[in-house]
Structure formats: C-alpha cells, structure tokens
C-alpha cells in the first residue's frame, strides 16, 4: 500500500503562511481558497508569493501593473478590433481640408516638426547631392578621415557622404572561451568596461573523498579547504510544480498620412524634417564647409578634431561604462557580469561559489544527501556494494533492531554471535564446511545424509536407519550401559579357554564361585522340583501346623479409629479399614475480621501432633496495614529505588503522567473541541526539547484522521513537516506549530464545529 505525502496546508478561508513558517523551496497550499504560496528572498528581503487560478485574482493582479507602457495587448476595445479605430470612415467630427491646412499654418514654425514632401519643388535628395552644392571651398574636393586611438578606421569621400568601417583597438587579451562547468573565469576590466586580461581557475567544488573505516566515516573535502564528515553505520517518495506561462503583450501606434501634395506659395518655415532631414541644420553644415571643419564624436565613442585641409585624424576614446575597473573571479568567487548591446561590460561583481554546505546520512532509506550552499540537494541511494567492504579487528557487522546477530574478528578468531531471542537458522539444500585447503570437514545434504570428515576422508555418515562409520570406533564411555572393551576382553578369554569335553561337574564347579545374590542365575529346578511344586508343598505343611480356627481381633489407637477381626483359616475376609480419629481438644476458632482498622483477633500460628492433627492455636491482634519502613522494604521506595535486574511486568502499566526516559519523555494528550477555532493541543518552554514527534488521531463520529508531525526547535525558530496522513473520509483539522513568547505550541484548527476528540501521542527528545 502506497503512502500519501502531503505538503504544508490549511483549510481555513483566507489563511496564508508568513515568512517564518516557510523555508526557501517549500510549498504551502490553502485547500479552501485553492491558492499556492512560496517564500521569495531578494537580497535578504523575504516575502510570500501567492499563486491563484481565480479569474478575479488574476484581474486584480493585472490592474496593479496596467497603465502606460504596461505592454497589455487587449483583443477588443469596447467590443471592436483595433483596425476599427484605424479606419478613417469610422472617425467622427473630422475637420475639412481647409481647416486642416489652416491648422498646419497655425502650428508651423521652429520646432513644429513639419515634414514636407518638396522644398522649392525639389525632393530632399536634391539637397543631399554634392554636385548641387554652391560656394564649395577648394578643400572640399575630397575628405580623408582617419580614426585613431581605441577606435581605428579610415575613410575618404568627395560626395558629401563618408562611411568608415571602424575597429576597436586590441586590449592585449587572448581571444577565447573562458569559464565552464568546472572553471571560473577571472577577468581584468579597464575603465571602458573592456577585458584586458582573462584567465580561469577551478571551481572550489569537491577536491577529494575519503572513507575512514576506523570509525565508519565518509569525508568530502572541498577545494576551498572545508571538510564534511558523515558517519555511515546504520542501514535500515515526488513533488510536481505547475508552470505559469505569461504571454508577451505588445501595442501598436497609428500615424495619419496625407495622400495628396501640399503646395505653399512663399517661404516655408520648417520645424520638422524633409525626407527625414533637418533642412536648417544641413544648411548650417554646408555653410561651415567654407570654414574650418570640426568633427566631434559623442556617444559611446568620443573625440574631436578640426581641419580645413580635407584630411582629419580623430583620437577616439570609448565612453566610460558604469563598471568599476578591477579583477573579478577567483577559486572561491564566481564573477557576475552585465553586458550591453555593444558587448561591453556595464556592471561586474562577485558571488561566492555555491559549494557543499552539509551531508546527511538517512539510515531509514539508505540515502546519503549532499546539500549545496545555493539550496540544492543531491540524494544518493547506497544499498549495494560492488567492491570489497573491509571491517577491521573488533569492528562488528550487526543485524536486527537490538543488534541481535553480530559478526566480527577479534584479531585472533572470527566470531558469529547470536545474542537475540530465537534460533540461528542456516537454510540451504546443501551445506559444506571446508578447511583452509578446501578439504571437506562437514557436508550436509537435504533429505540425504550428513557426512563428517577427517583430513578430507569420510569417517561418519548418517543414514535412514542410523549412522555408518568408516574404520575404527574408539569409545570413552558405555554402549547400552556396557563397557564394550571390557566385555570384549571377557569374550576373548572365554574363546581362548573354551573346550568341547567339559563334564557337568566341571561346569558346576565354574558356576558355584559366581553364584549368589545378584548373579541372575535362573535355574529350572531346585533339588529336582519346580517352584510351583515347592510352594504347594509349603502351603500343605503350614496348614498342618495350624490347630483350630481361632479368631484374631485388631483395634486401632494413637489417632486412628476402626477395628476388625478374622479367623486363622478364613482367607476370604482379609480387609479391615481404619481412619483418623478427631483427637484435637481445640474447638473451631475461626475468626472473621469485621472491624478494619481496629484490633480484632486472628490466628497467628497453629500446632500439629505427629499425625497432622491440630492440637493448639496462637492468636494475635489483626494489623490493617504496614509501616512506611515495611513498605519501603517490600515495595518501591517513595524516594526511588535502583533496580539491579530486569523489571518484568505481566500486565498493563497505567500512569497519569509522562514516562521520563534518559534523553526525553513520552506522554499522551487528549483534547475535545466543539468549535472551529484554533486550540492548543500541547505547550512547553521553547528549546527544552530539540525535536518532537507527534502522532495525532482525530475522531469525529465515524470519521478518523491520523497524521504524523516531525518538529525541530532551536529555541528561536520551529521547523516542522507533516510526514504522512491517513483519513477514513476527510481531514478533521489543520495543525500548526510555532514559537510564541518563548513557548513551543502545537495548535489545531478543527475543520468544523462538530465534537472532535484529538488524541496526541508525543515523544520528546532533549539532545
């Protein structure tokens, strides 16, 4: 069954997190409003960014940026496409041609920007043609212009139009590509923002990794001299982000054109351009051709030169950008540059290399996570080893929660310890144990046999009926209670001395020395008679010896009662019964305690005779309780006792308070709510416990909602995550942890005003 992992969330309308409740990269959701929240950090200033799919929210957001130059490109304006408003036929209150001409005359003059089509019946190109110039000085036969300095180039023209192909003077830098995934560019920039020197340096990333087997520590050394250690000695899910596409918005400008020529009688005072040219300015330039010509370069390339010879050389200079001259970039700093459209640097700064900030080993899923300083993290699953893993002397490989199975080498011997409960199982259809040279020592085959070897040779094998032994068997004990070796010696003696001519007398002579009590000799006749014949003869002689048939009476005494009799020859009546007599002279003294706390009398001791009869009792006053000293001796001391052995409890332990442990405590809390308002479930002084685990079960009617929270408290900030949640129908509350005025608090906002019982099982760890 899969586990559903949920993000930080709230079902309270209008509820949104603050910057202290979210980490960078963490997402919070308001499931009622349908909104997503993240934390934004710009230069140390934190804020909460809200994402909403509600059209009203989107409209309100657009209104905040709408206005001049907003780039908003609407599809319709008052229900009409844009070309509707460009169609002159749709215009209202349009002026007549006469009114238009008069309006032009009213605004004509300097700065009017009137752009006429003709000037004195000539196109603008007529006035740009050098051949139409008058009063041209002799030096204007041709213009030869040379650019020098940081911008170079030459040009010549005698047409009035001069084009120069310019080139930036070299700065001395070696052309090439600087920087990469593992190299940081180091640049020297002059006052013009141009690179004069370029080098690279390795990124201060991982320099080396070392495994220290002595203490099971994995170390990552970075190139800036830092080291990150993590101990790996304990081997015990996916978030989708939604992209928001924001379309580009553009606007269009409309111009008004006149389709027919405009004829003017008299002078024309222009405040605009003719075919894009300022006629007055061009005229002034033509006038100055008769005098000294001064060329001034402004903008990104500056320089000034004056000449009336037709040849000019301008010492150029690149205008300074806002960049600060200096060297940027190093092994631990990455340069950040702003480049303009000319390829020049306008801003430069450094930022630290986002190296490794921490490494963490998660034994729950065998994952090693490397964290970088830019907030990234890189998990690596370590659950297979393709190379040797070496454990030094006395380094133990342990299995089981209680380290039940241990394997290690103590320097002399290799040891497997099964210190837990249960048996040690080795399961295989064939088990083979060999010596150092590969010779078999023990071979066990499923449903066949077990073989024991000596120096590679089989000596014993189990079979379906018992065992099969190869070669001799040396016994140090007995077989079926017999000393086989001793019995064998006797058999050897009998065999050596046995003859076939012994007489009965000789055999009897051999039997007599060993006959007697315990000899187990079982003769068939005794003095020529069978046993039954001897017994019958004895009975006959006994009957002949008893004269008459006298009466024998038996009477019991000394604690026994009963009597009986029989006659000498009455073999049919041989049963007489006896029983204990009531010889006790002490009456029944049973006492019932009817006054608890009083001084009633009870039996303190009883005396019996040799036959187990009660012959006396001793009494004493009843004691309804024990002294404190007696209680301390028999039970747990009120100030605490130290137990030297295990405490075995065969029933339930009930406590009204928390269970205190060496490094924390465990307690349960139960709160019932009847309103959908924030309610405190748990509260304690901040920083007392470094971490807290809450398992919360909420029940309302037939609905059950169980969740697990993991919290960290450093005394200032409380960090938490909802590890998992399971509901039978719906979530019954929203949980929040916080540090308020020095108190760590767990709160719940119930989902409804229905009666809801919240049961909390809390585990606190103080270190």
TIPALUM-960535 format. One record per residue (C-alpha): x, z, y; residue in one letter. Coordinates in pm, whole numbers, plus 32768, in hexadecimal, padded with zeros to 4 digits. Each point is the difference from the previous one (the first is absolute). Layout:
TIPALUM-960535
XZYA...
END
This chain:
TIPALUM-960535
800080008000X80957F998152X802880F6811FX7F667FA58153X80EC80508120X7F5A80218155X80998004815EX7FD0810E8109X7E967FDB8071X7ED480A180A8X7E897FC67FDCX7FAA80AC814BX7F757F10810BX80F47FCF8121X811580C47F51X815E7F708032X815B80917FBAX80FF806C8102X81737FAC8004X806281487F58X7F237FB57ED3X80947EAB7FA9X815B7F937F9CX808D7EAD8065X7F887F077EFAX7EDF80E07F8FX7E9A7F7B8014X7EC480CC8045X7E9A7F867FD1X7EB280728095X7F177F9A7EE7X7EC8803F80D5X806B7F2F8132X80BA7EFA7F2FX8140802480CCX817380097FA6X810780C980BEX817E7FF08007X810880AF80D1X80CC7F3080F9X81548069808BX80947F47812CX8144809A807DX7F9A815A7F89X7EA07FED8095X7F0280287EEAX7E987F878007X7EE37FB57F0EX7F9C7E937FCDX7E987FBC7F93X7F897ED27F38X7E8A7FB47FEEX7F2B7EE17F78X7ED4806180DBX7FAE7ED680EBX7FAB80F38119X815680A37FE1X80AA7EA98003X7F397F988137X805C814080B8X816C7FCA7FA0X7FFA7E978087X7F6880798148X812A80E4803BX80ED7ED48014X7F147EF38088X80417F7D8161X80F77F1B80AEX81047F6F7F10X7F6680B37ED8X80127EBD7F35X7E99802E7F89X7F797EAA7F97X7E8480117FE6X7F467EF07F45X7ED47FFA80EDX7FB880698167X7E92804B803EX7FB57F2E7EC9X80C67ECA8075X81467F697F85X81237FED80F5X7FE17E858037X7EA4803A8093X80A080A5812CX80FC7EE18028X7EF17EF58019X7FCD7FAE8172X7E9A7F977FB2X7FB1816E7FB7X808680768153X7F0980808103X801A8007817AX810F7EEE7FFBX80757F8B815CX7FEF7E95807EX81387F25801BX7FFB802A817AX7FF681767FDFX81207FF27F06X80D67F3180F0X7FB580E98120X8059812A7F26X814E7F5F7FAFX804A7FC1816FX7FA881678050X8105808F7F14X810C7EF48023X8147806B809CX813880C37F9BX7FCF80AB7EB1X7EBD7F4D7FA9X80A07F6B7EC6X7F427EB98039X80817F067F00X7FC07EA3808FX80187ECA7F29X80A47F288111X80D880418131X7FF67EE580FFX7F747F237EEAX812C804E7F25X801780BC7EB5X80DD81327FECX80FE7F3E7F32X80467F25812FX8091812880B4X80D380617ED7X80A57EA87FE6X815C801C8098X7FF97E918060X7EE5804C80F6X80C9811080B2X80667FC0816EX8123809080C6X80BF804D7EBDX8160808C8051X81337F4F7F78X804C811F7F13X7EB97FC97F58X80877ED37F4DX801280DC7ED2X7FFA81727FA5X80F8808A7F02X7FA7816B7F99X80D380E07F20X7F9381547F7CX811280FB7FADX8016816C7F99X7F1B80937EFBX7F297EC2800EX80B47EB27FF1X7F987E978023X802E7EC680D8X7F1C7EF5808BX7FFE7ED580E8X7EE17F4D80ACX7FC97F0A811AX7E8A7FE47FC6X7F9B814E8094X7FBF80907EA8X811480C97F59X7FEC80887E9CX811380E07F75X802380637E96X80768168801AX80C180D07F07X803D81757FF9X817480538003X8078809F7EBAX801A817C7FFDX8107800F7EEDX7F1080787EF3X80217F5E7EABX7EBE7F417FB0X7F5380777EC5X7EF180DC7F69X803081788027X7F39810A7F47X7F3680057EC0X7F5B80E27F02X814380C87FD1X80BF7FAD8143X7FBF80858160X80617F158120X80EB80998107X7FF37F398146X80B78018814FX7F297F7E8120X80727FA48164X7F42802F8145X7F4E7EB07FCDX7F6F807B7EB6X80E07F137F39X80B780657EC4X817C80078030X806280A27EB3X7F46801A7EB4X805080BB7EBFX7F4480A17EE1X8011814F7F4EX7F6380707EB8X7EB180B38016X802B81757FC4X7F2E7FEE7EC4X8054807D7EA5X817580187FCBX800380867E9FX7F3680BE7EFAX8088810E7F1CX7F6780B47ED5X808381637FD8X7FB780597E99X808181658028X7EC5806080BEX7F217ECD7FC0X80197F91816FX7FDC7E9B8081X80B27FC8814EX7FDA7EDB80F3X81177FE58104X7FB07F328138X81037F4280CBX7FD680EC8127X808A81237F35X7EBA80A57F96X7FB680617E98X7EAC80347F5CX7FE880CB7EBEX7EDE80257F10X7FF680B97EB7X7F697F427ED9X7FC280F17EE3X7E897FF97FC4X7F487ED67F6CX7E9280467FEBX7C987BF1838BX7F8A7EB28166X7F837FEF8171X7F767EB98093X80227FC7817AX7F057F2080BAX80987F0580FAX7F4F7FC4814BX801D7E97807AX7FE67FE0817AX7FC67E978070X80BD7F76812BX7F2E7FCE8134X803E7EEF8106X7F577F82813AX7FEA7EAD80AEX801A7F9D8171X7F307EF180A2X80787F19811BX7F2D7F2B80EBX80767E99802DX7F9F7EF080F8X7FD57EB07F5BX801C7F2A8141X81117FDD810BX7FF680C78142X80597F34813AX807480B68139X80407F618158X811B80A280C2X810081017F9BX7FDE80D37EC8X807081698006X803880647E98X800281607F7AX80157F8A7E9AX80BD7F097F2CX80037E887FDAX80277FA17E95X8089815C7FCEX80FA7FE58121X800F80CB8142X80267EDD80F6X807180DB8125X810780AF7F2EX80807EB87F71X80197F748162X80D08127806FX80E97FC97EDAX80267E90805DX805180668162X810D80EB7F87X80A97EE77F40X80857F8E8152X80B3814E8029X80C780E47F16X7F4E80307EB1X7FE981637F7BX7F9A802D7E95X7F89815B7F9EX7FB080597E9BX7F0B811B7FD2X7F4B80947EDBX80B580487EBBX81307F2F8070X807F80438163X81047F5E80DFX80297F598157X80CC7ED7807CX80027F308142X80867E9E801BX7FD87EBF80C8X80EF7F367F2EX7F107FAD7EECX80C180CF7F03X7FA5816C7FB2X808981067F17X7F2681357FD8X809481477F7BX7EDA807D7F35X7FA8815C7F90X7EF980737F0AX7F0980ED80A2X8015815A7F6CX7EFA806C7F04X7F8881677FE2X80E180427ED6X81088110801EX815B7F7B7FA5X809D80AF7ED7X802F80037E88X7ED080297F22X7FF2804B7E8CX80DA80C97F12X800580727E97X7EEB80FC804AX7F4E7F508124X7F347EBE7FF6X7FF07F378147X7EAE7F9A808AX80057ECF80EBX7EFF7F5580DFX80437E888027X7F617F26810FX7F9E7E917FE6X81657F978060X809280BE7EDCX8094810C80E8X7FEB81737FBBX7F2780B980FAX800081577F58X80DC80AB7EFDX7FF781547F5AX806280B57EBFX7F3280AA7EF6X807680D17EDBX80157F5F7EAAX7ED2806F7F36X80CB80947EE2X7F9880EC7EEEX7F51813F806EX7FB980A37EB1X7FDC7FC87E8AX7EFE80B67F28X7FDD80157E86X7E9480137F87X800B80827E9DX7E867FD67FD4X80267E847FE7X817D7FDB7FD4X80277F5B8157X812A801480EFX7F8C7FBA8165X80FD7F9E8111X7F8380368167X80997F418128X800A806E816AX7F0C7EF1806CX7EEB80A17F2FX80277F1C7ED3X8013807D7E9CX80747F5C7EC0X7F8D80957EB1X80C37FB57EC2X7F7080517EA8X810F809D7F23X7F74800F7EA1X80F97F337F38X817880177FCFX80B67EC87F90X815680A87FFFX8089813F7F6AX7F8B814F808BX810F81097FD1X7FB881747FF0X813280E3801EX8037813C7F34X7EE080F9801DX7F2E7F0780CBX7EAD80127F57X7F077EE57FCAX7EAF80B67FFBX7EA47F8F7F97X7EAF80A9803BX7F6C80C58122X809F813F7F7FX814D7F547FA9X7F9880297E94X80EF7F017F64X816D800A806EX81257F207FA0X816380498074X816F801A7F9CX80AF814C8043X81637F797FEAX802280447E8DX7EB17FB47F60X7ED57F1D803DX7EC080CE8009X7E897FB17FEBX7F2E8131805DX7E87800E7FC9X7FAB813580CDX7E8D7FB98037X7ECE80397F2BX7FA97F247ED8X80DD7F427F0EX81197F058032X7F8A7EB57F67X80E47EDF7F9FX7F1A7EE17F9CX80897ECE7F4AX7FC67F417EBEX817180317FB2X80F781008086X81777FD97FC6X810C80FD8064X81697F887FE0X815780948041X80FD7F8480FEX80757EE77F1AX7EA27F7E7FB2X7FE080A07EA7X7EA380777FA4X7FC18175800BX7E81800F7FEBX7F107EDD7FC9X7E8780448005X7F147EDD7FACX7E8A8013803BX7F3380367EBEX813A7FC87F2AX811281067FF7X80FA80D680BFX81707FCC7FA2X811F80F0803EX81677F7C8000X815A80917FDDX81147F3380A4X7F247ECA7FEEX7F9880317E93X7EA180617F9BX7FE381577F63X7E89805B800EX7EC17F35801BX7E9580748006X7F0E7F567F13X7E8A80077FC3X8037810C7EF8X811980CF8099X816E7FB58048X81107F2D7F60X8162808A8013X81387F337FCFX812980B07F58X801F817B7FD5X7F2A8117808FX80B081448065X7F088122801CX803E813E80C1X7EBA80A17F90X7EF880007EECX7F1B7EF87F70X7EAA808E7FA3X80A781558009X81117F977F0EX81747FEF8036X80367EA77F6FX817980287FE3X7FE4814D7F46X7EF27F787F1AX80D97ED57FBCX812480DE7F9FX7F1F80B77F0AX7F857EBB7F6DX81657F8C7FDCX805481437F41X7ED47FDB7F18X805D7E9B7FBCX816780587FB1X7FA681227F0EX7ED07F667F5EX80087FC77E84X7EFC7F877F07X804681077EEDX7F96814A80A3X7F2980E57F2AX7ED080C68075X80CD813E7FF7X81087F6480E0X7EFB7F8780F7X7F59815D7FFEX8151809A8042X80217F268137X7EA08058807DX801881787FD7X810980388111X7F297F528105X7EA8807A7F8FX7F53811580C3X7F368035813EX7FFF7EBE80CFX80937F247EF1X7EB77F3A7FF8X80257FE17E81X7EA17FAB7F7AX7FF4803A7E84X7EE27F767F33X7FF0812F7F0FX8063816A8012X805880927EAEX7F3D7EE57F63X7EC0803C80C9X7F5D7F4B8120X7FAE80C28140X7E877FF97FBEX803780987EADX80D381178090X7EF68053810DX7EE180067F02X80C980EB7F24X803F80E78128X7E8B80138056X7FA6805A7E9AX80FD81177FF9X7F8480888154X7E96800B7F8DX806580BC7ECCX80B480FE80DBX7ECF805B80DFX7F1C80FF7F59X7E947FFE807DX7F697F698139X803F8108810CX7F777FF28168X80F87FDE8122X7F8180588164X80B07F9B8146X7FAB80A78154X80927F968154X808C80F38107X80F780078127X7F317F1D80DFX7F5C7F3C7EE9X7EA480287F76X7F6A7F797EBCX8016804F7E8DX7FD17F5B7EA8X803D802B7E8DX803D7F367EC5X803880407E92X81417FC27F45X7F757EE87F2EX7F167F738112X80BA7ECA806FX7EC97F6D80A5X7FE48107811AX814D800080B0X7F9A7FEA8178X7FF0813580E1X7FD57FDC8181X808D80E48112X7FDE7FFC817EX808880C2812BX7F5D814D8046X7F9480668164X80F7811A8017X801C8003817EX7F8E8145809AX7FFB7F668160X7EAF7F83807DX7FD07EB180B0X8091803D815CX7FCB7EA9809CX7FF38028817CX7F657F0580EFX80947FE38161X7ED8801F80EAX80A8806B8145X81037F058076X80EF80AE80EAX7FAA81557F70X80A980D37EF5X7F3D7FB97EBEX80A580557EB3X80827EF37F17X80BC80057EB0X81767FFC8042X807C80127E93X7F8180127E93X809E80B07ECFX7FDD7F727E9FX8046809D7EA7X80D17F5E7EF1X7ED37F3A7F8EX7FAC7F6E815AX7EE580F1804FX7FC880868161X804781717FFBX802B804C8174X7FE77F678160X809880518155X7F497FC6814BX806B7FCC816DX7F627FBB8152X7FB67E8B8040X80D87F54810DX7F507EE880BAX812F7F478092X817C8010800FX80F280718107X80BC7F0C80E2X814280517F46X7F577FB37EB3X7F707EBB808CX81557F948083X809080417EA9X7EF37F437F45X7FAC7EEC80F7X80937F418129X809180E3810DX7F447FFB814AX81477FA980B3X80587EEF7F06X80AD7FF57EB1X81167F1D7F80X7FB67F5A7EB3X81247FBE7F1AX7F3F7F287F0AX7EF47EF38006X7EA0804E807BX7F047F807F03X7E987FEC807AX7EFC7FA07EFCX7EE57FF080F9X7FB47F998167X80C5808F8129X7F1B80388129X808B803F815DX7F54802A8151X81357F9080C3X811A7EFF7FEDX81007FF07EEAX81568045809AX81247F3D7F66X817A8009804AX7FF37ED180EAX7E947FF2806BX7EA2805D7F9CX7EBD7F737F70X7EA2804F807BX7E9B7F7D7FF9X7F0B7FE58123X7E8C7FB68003X7F397FA6813AX7E937F918018X7F8F7F278125X7EA07FA98077X80587F318135X80D57EC98042X80F580B680E6X8177803B7FDCX803981337F27X814680B87FADX804A800E7E8BX815D809C8010X80DC80958111X815280AD800DX812B802980E6X80BB7EB88033X81507FC67F4EX7FCB81217F09X7FD97EFC7EEDX80CA7EBF8010X7F0E7F407F23X7E99802F7F88X7F377F4E7EF3X7E83800C8017X7F127F977EEAX7EA58005809FX7EBC7FE07F3CX7EC87FCC80D3X7EA580197F62X7EB27FB7809FX7EDB7FE37F14X80677F127EEAX81197F6580D3X816780677FB8X81297F9480D9X816380637F98X81387FB780CFX816E80678003X80C580388143X817C8026801FX807E80A78142X8150804A80A5X802281048119X8142801B80CCX7F6B810180EEX7FB47EFE8112X7F697ED17F5AX7F237FEC7ECCX801A7EC57F2CX7F077FB87EECX7F807EF17F1CX7ED27FE07F1FX80A17FC67EADX7EC57F9C7F43X7E868024800CX7EEB7FE77EFBX7E8C800E8051X7ECB7FF87F24X7F2F7F58810FX808180278166X810480BB80CCX7F798152806AX80F4804D811BX81297F9780D7X813480E07FF2X810080408112X813680DB8013X80A080698149X80E680F780B0X7F3780AB8111X808E812080CFX80F280607EEAX7F067FEF7EE3X7FF67F0A7EE0X7E937FA57FC7X7F417F327F00X7EAF7F8C8087X7EDE7F3D7F6DX7EEA7F4580B0X7EE27FE57F03X7F5D7EAD7FDAX7EA680978033X7F488142804DX7F9E802E7E95X8083813A7F57X815C7FAB7F7FX80EE80E77F44X81757FBB803AX80E380A17EFBX81757FF38051X811E803B7F0BX8136802D80DAX816D800E7F98X80F58075810EX817C7FCF7FEAX80D880C280F7X814F7F527FCDX
END
